[in-house]
Amino acid sequence: MDYLTMTIGKQKNIALIAHDQKKRELIDWCQEHREVLAKHFLCGTGTTARMITDSTGLPVKGYNSGPLGGDQQIGAKIVEGKIDFVIFFSDPLTAQPHDPDVKALLRIAQVYDIPIANNKASADFMITSSYMDQEYEHDIINFQQNIKDRADTL
């Protein structure tokens, strides 16, 4: 299978997402790492983005709320190459009505080899990584070549 080398720039495009029971934890985490986050472009699902901006002063571009398609919007931005990094404080103990959307977002982040943290510990490790201050190259499947090859064999 053919691969393309992609570069995550020095300034990261970071998506910030949290389930309702984890929003306060993510806001506190953002406040704790405010200095690092301020160097990057931040976006997030609706309510979470608004709450982070209101609490920390960090500019966070808001998409729709998760249950209203925000997770899918973030996933689409990953496909477009406009999100490099996802912090998603998920709640494993509460059923989510939009669980299929969440699973789709996590899947697309894996497909595009995007770093994703789904709890405070993994987010702490990622945000303090030396890669936060430099470019990072990673390989993803050459989807255009993959589509062409599949079409040729059908």
N, C-alpha and C positions, 0 to 999 in steps of 0.2 A: 504494500500500500504506500502511496506517495504521501509525503508530509511537507508542510510549509513551516518555515521558522517565523514565528511572530515575536515581536518585541513589546514588552510591557514597559512603557516609558518611565523615566525617573519620577514624573508626576503621575500618580495613579488615579484612575477613575474608580472610585470605591462606592459600592452600593451598601447601604445600611438598612437592615430589615429586622423587625422583631415582632414576635407574637405578643398579644396583649399583656400576658403575665410576665413578659420579659422586657417590656419597653423601658421600665425604670432602670433595670440592670444595664441595658444598652446605653441609655442616656448617661448614667454614671460612668460607664466605660469610656464614652466619647469625651466626657469632661476630663477624665483622668489622662486621656491621650490627645487632648485638644491641640497641643502644640504640634504634634506630628500630623494629625488630621488636617490642620489648617493649611498644610503644604500641598494638599491634594484636592481634586474635584470630588465632591460628595453628592450622592443622590440617594433616594430611598423611596419606600412606599409611603403613601400619603400621610397617615396619622403619625407614623414614626418620624418621618422627615420633619414634619411641623414641630413635633415635640422636641426633637434634638435642637433645631434652630432656636426655638423659644427658650430652651434651658441652657444652651451653651454659647449661643451667638454664632455658631458655625453656619455658613451658608450651605443648605442641603436642598438640592433640586428635588421637588416632590413629584412622584408619579401617583397613580391611583392607589387607593387602599388595597391591600392584598386581596381581600374577598371580592373586590370590584375590578380585578384584573391587573393590579400593580405588580404581582409576582411575574405575570406573563410579560408585562412591559419590560421589566428588568431582564428577563430571559431574552427578549428580542434585542435589547441593547447589547447583550453578550454576543449574540449571533452577528450583530453589525460591527463588532469590535470596539464598542464604545464603553464597555465596562471591563475592568481588568481584575477586579478583586471584590469579593463579597463577604460581608460580615452579616450573618443571619442568626440572631439569638432566637432559636426555636424552642418551643415548649413541648417536651416529649410526653408530658403527663396530661395534656388537655387535647381532646379531639378538636380538629380544625375543619370547618365546613369547606374550606378551599384547599384541603390536603392534596388533591390531584395537581393543583397549580404549583404548590410548594415542591412536590416531587418532580414536576417538569422543570422547574427552575434549577433544582439541584442536579438533575440529569444533564441539562444543557451546560451548566458550569463544568461538569466533568467532561463532557464531549469536547468542549473548547479549552480544557486544561486551565481553568481559571481557579486561582486560590480561593478557597471558601472556608470560613470558620463558622461553626454553628454553636459555639459556646464561648464563654469568657476566656477559658484557658487557651483554646486554640487561637482566639483573636489576640490574646496577649503575646503568644509566641510569634504570630505573623507580624503584628505591628512593630515588634522590637527586632525583627529580622534585619540583617544588613541589606537585604534586597529592597527595603523600603526607600533607601536613598540612592538607588541606582537602577539602571535598566536591567531587565531580565528577559532572556530569550528562551522560548519554549516552542516545541513542535506540536502542530495540530494536523489532523488529517486534511489533505488537499481535497476538500469536498467537491470542487468543480471537476477535478480529475476522477474522483470516485463516481460522480454522477455520469460522466461521459463513459467510463468503463462499464458501469452497470447498464447504461442504455445500449451500448454496443453488443452486450451479451444477451439482451432480451429479444 
